[in-house]
Amino acid sequence: MNFTMVFHYKKLGELVAIVGGGTPDRRKPHFWNGDINWISVKDLVDDSISSSLETITREGLEKSSAKLIPKGNIILPTRMALGKVAINQIDVAINQDLKALIIKDNSQLDLYYLFYFLKSKSSFIESKGKGATVKGITVSLISDLQIPLPPLTLQKKIASALGKAQELINKRKAQIEALDQLTQSVFLEMFGDPWINPKKWRVKKIKEVIKNKPINGFFAKNEQYSDKGNAKIIWISDFINKRSANIHGLKKVVATEEDIKKYQVKYGDILFCRSSLNVDGIGKAAYVPEFPKDENIIFECHIIKITLSDEVLPEFFQVLSETKFFRNQIIKHSKTSTMTTISQSGIMECSIIVPPVQIQNQFLQILKKIEYEKQKLQNSLSLLNDNFNSLMQQAFKGELFND
């Protein structure tokens, strides 16, 4: 028999202090490069924060609205990257796009219980974002969240169970990362470091190895998304940090025949991320895998598509795009303001090595074996993520433990 515990609920704002931040004046160099870690949304790449991309001085902190947050608190964005949540493992100052949630009474609310509760609300928080270009939420949305409040001992028990499930996910991710590193090792063994080019391969700019002009993707209005749509659309999230674009479970969109013809992808096309919250995402590439010929698949406006000539295999190109040689060029040609962006011309000016196709094919055969093993791990990771999400939902409905 399934038992559901009856939880007492409270508004989150009654249990935590919500603290905002700011950015010191960038026109004053003496405010920057100090000994205080200063974070923005760009630093929220994991569940914990143990370093920062930028630092500020004590004067920069005191003469701005930036706030110093002691280690061991919840950090979440209210603008951009909505739904993310992390715990700072070091003292940090935060900018205006972030909020710190500081527990008022640790005898009432456990830090990691709160962390996993907010993780369980990730999709909800993301869905509430408003804004034409950059999505944001209000502080009141966070403050008004109703959090179930069982006894502290049960909170810790729930957090521990979810933590163990998260550990399994992290281990599987580490195994996948190890296979990615193996791919890079094989690449370097066969082709050498592209920066040094010890094997003297031909070097060409991307604009010299494409069949036609690159194009930016399709801008779909909200009302065009429909389960009855006549095309499927690839988003950056469908390929970022993946070798090939995920063409399963794509959103459907209503598009004209002209749009489908212009923005349609086919096997082997290379897709680039052209705008990102940080330089780590900008210019990330993936190739389009094979898919049924009767499928109309197009790509969205934050993506640039190129079609390579026959002298460069898409799988080879994609692995090459992960090397420091290529990433440094992408960063050099990108621009950063609110978002980091790269233009078509920026990508076209990047150089690549072009070994003979038969050698690229030899690499491809090895890559296929590695990717086969990686896919098995990806399938396992997907199941672990599903299980984790199910556990979170049970936990905060009072269904995880019966005592």
N, C-alpha and C positions, 0 to 999 in steps of 0.2 A: 504494500500500500504506500502511495506517495504522500508524504506529509509536507505541509507548507507552514513554516513558522510565521507568526504574525509579527511584523517589524513595526517599530515606532518610527515615524518619519519626521525629519526636521528640514527646514530650509538651510541650504549650505551656508548662506550668509550669516546665520546665527552661530555657526560653528567655526568659521574661519574669518580672518581679516584679509581683505583683498587689496593688495598693494600694487600700484602702477609704477612706471618708470619714465625715463626720458633719455635724450641724447645730448651730450655736451656739445657745445658749439664747435663744429669742425673747422671753422676759420681760425681757431686758437690752438696752435700745435701743442702748447704746454698743457692742454687738457687731455692729451692722448699719449699712448705708449708708456703708461705708468705701470704700477704694480697691482692694480685692481682689475680683475676679470670683468669685462662688460659684454653682455650677451644680447643678441637679437634673435629673430626667428631663424636666421641662418645657422645658429648653433644647436637648434633642436633636431638633431639627426638621430637621436637614440632615446631610450627611456631614462637615461641619466646624463647629467652634464658634469664633466670633470675637467673641461678646458674651455677656452674661448678664442674666437678668431681675432678679437681686438681687446685692448686694455686701455684703461683711462687712469688719470692721476687723481690724487686726493682732491686737488683743487677742481678738477673737472667734475668730480662727484658732487662736491659741495656747492658749486655754482651752476648746477643744472637740476632738472627734475628727476634725474636718474636716482634710483634707490638701491642701497646695498642690502641684499637678502642673505641672511646666514644660511650655511649649508643645512641640508635636510628639510627642504620645503618643496612644495609643488609649484612648478612653473608651467604656465600654459599661454598660448597666444590668443588674443582677442581680435587680431587682424592678421590675415594671411595664415596659411598652414593650420586652419581651424581643425580642431579635433585632436591635435597633438597634445601630449602631456609628458612631463619629465620631472625628475627629482634632482635638484642641484646637490652634487657631492662636494662642492667647494663654495665658499662665499662668492657671490656674484652681484654685480650691478645689472639692472635690467633696463631695456629701452621701453619706449611708449607702446610698442605693439604687444608687449608681454604683461602678464599679471602674475604675481606671486600669491599663493594661497597659504596663509600662515595659520596653523591650527591654534585656536584660543586655549583649549583645554585638552591636553593629551590623555587625560583620564576618560574623556568622552569619545574621542575619535582617533583611530590609529592612522598613521601616515600612509602606510601601504594599502590599507583598506580604502582610504580616500583615493589613492592613486589608481587602483583598479576600478573603483566606481567611475571615475572620470574617463578611464579607458572604455568602459562599457557604454558611456554616453558619447563617444567620439562621433558616430554617424549623426546623432541627433544635433550635436553642437555644429557640425559641418553644415548640416541642412539649414540651419538658422542664419547662416551668413548672408549679409546684404551688402550691396555695392555694385556699381557698374563694372569697374575694373578689378578692384581688390575687395574681397569679401571680408566683412567684419561682424562682430557680435557686440552686444552691450554687456557691461559689467552686471547689470541686473539679471540678464539671462543666467549667468553663472550663479549669482547670489540666490536666485529663486529656485534652483534645482532642488528637488526633494530627494534627500538621501536617506535610505533606510538605516536605522541606528540600533542594531542589536547590542548586547553587552560587549564590552571591550574584548573579553576573552574569545568570543565568537568572531568578532571582527578580525582578530589576529589569526584565528584558525582559517577563516576564509581567505585572508591575504596570503597565508602560507601555502594553501592548496593551489591558488592561482599562480603563486610564485613558482611552484614546482612545474606547473604546466608551461609557464613562460620559459623555464630553464630548458625544457625539452625542445621548444621552438628555437631557442638560441643555439643549442647544440646542432640542430639540423641545419640552421643557417650557416654555422661554422663549417660543417661538412661541405655544403654547397660552395662556400667561399674557397675551401681547399681545392675543389675541382677547378674553380676559376683560376686559381693560382697555378695549377698544373697546366692548364691551357696556355697561360702566359709563358710558363717555363718551356713548353714544347715550341711555342712560337719563337722565342728568343734563341733556342737551340738550332732551329731550322733556318731562321732568317737573320739572326743577329739583332743587336740593338739598332732600331731604325735611325736613331739620332747619330750614331757613329757610322752606320752602314758598312760594316767590315767586309761584307761580301760583294760590295760594289753593285748593288741592284740599281736599276734605273729609278730615278726620282722624278715624279711628275706632280703638278698641282691637280687638285680634284677637278678643276674646270677642264683639264685636258683628258680626263678619263670618264666622261659622262656622255650619254647619248643625246640628251636634250637639256634645255634650261631647267634649273631647279624651280620648284613652285612652293609657295606657302599654301597652307591648307584651307579648308572650308569653314567659314564662320556660320554656325547654326544658331538661330534664335531659339529661345526656350520653347516657344510654341511649335517648333519644328520637330521636337523630340516626341516620338509616339511609337507605341508597340506595333502600330500599323504602318510604320515607315517603310519605304522602298529601298533603303540602304542602311548599312551598318557603318559606324564611325569609330575610328581608332583615336584614342586619346593618349597623351603622353604617359599617363599612368598605366597604359596597356603595354608599354615597352621599356620604361625607364629602368635601368639596371638589369635589363634582360638582353640576351643576344638576339632573340627574334621577337617580333611583336606578337602579343597574344591576340589571336583573332577569334577567340571563343567568348561567348557571353557579352559581345559588344552591344552598346546602346543602338537603338534604331532611330533613324531620322528621315524626315520627308525631304527629298531633294529633287530638283528638276533633272531631266535627262542630260541637259547641258552640264550641270554641276557634277553629276556622276561621271560623265566622260572626262571632265577636267581634273577631278580630284581622285579618281579611282586608282587604287594601288594594284600591283600585280607581284607575283613571286619574284623575289630578288631585289625589289626596290629598297633603297636605304632611307630610313626616316630619322631625322635629327630633331632633338628638342631645341627650339629656338628661343624659349624664355623660361626662366627658372628663378626660384627664390635665392639660389646661390650658385656659385661657379661650379660646384660639384655636379649639378644637374645639366648645366648648359652644354649643348653640343653632343649630349649622349646620343648614341646611334644604335639602331637595330635594323635587321633586314626583315622583309615581309616573307613569311613562310608560305609554303604551298597551301592552297585552299580551294574548295569546289569552284569550278569555272562559272557556275550560275550565281555566285554570290557577288553582290555589289558592295564593295568595301571602300570607303573613302577615309580621309584623314582630316583632323581638325586644324584650326588656324594657328596653333602654337607649334606646329610641326612644319619642317621643310623636307620635301621629298626630292631625292635624286635617283636617276637610273644609270647605273654604271655601264661602261662599255664592256665588251667581251674579254678584255685583257685583265680585268680585276674581278675575282669571284666575290660575291657579297659576303659570304661567311668569313673569308680572309680579311676583307675590308673591316668588318665589324670588330674582329679581334684586334686588328691594327689600331682601330679607333680608341681602344682602351689603354694603349701605351702612353707613357709620359711624353714621348715624342709628339704624339698627336694632341694629347690633352693640353700641353703647353701652348700649342698653336691656337687651339680653340679659345683658351683663356686670353691669349694675346689679342685676338680679334673680337672679343666680346666687350660689351659695355654694361656698366652697373649704375643704376639709380635706385628706384624702388625695387625693380626686378633686374636680374641679369639677363641680357639678350645678346643674340648674335644674328647677323644679317646673312642673306644668301651670299653676298660678295665675300663676307668674312669666311664662310665655309669654303667657298670656291678657291680662296687663296691658300688654303692649307695644303701642305705637300704630303705625299705618301710614297713609300717604296713600291715598285712594281716588279716583283720576281716573275719568271716564266710561269704561265698558267699551269703547266704540268706539275711544277713544284707546289704551287698553291693547292692543287688537287690532292697531292700527297698529304699535305697538312689537313685538308678537309676530311680525309678518311680517318685520320687520328681524332680529329675534332668530333666526328660523328659518334665515335665510341665513348668519348668523355661526356658528350651531351646526353647520350643514352642513359648513362649512370646518373647524371645530374637530374634528368627528368624524373627518374624514380625517386630521388630525394625531394624534388619539387612537389611531386604528388603526395609524398609523406608529409611534407611541410604544410600542404594545403589541408590535409586531414587534421593535423595538429592545431592549425589555426581555427578550423571549424569547431574542434573540440574545446579549445580555449574560449572562443566566443560563446559557445553553449554553456560552459561552466560559469562564465561571468553573468550571463542572463539568469541562470539558476541561482547563483549566489545572492544576487540583489533582489530576487523575488522570495528569498527565504526557503528555497528548495534544495540547497546544496547539502545542508546537514539537518538531521532530524532531532538533534539534541541541543 
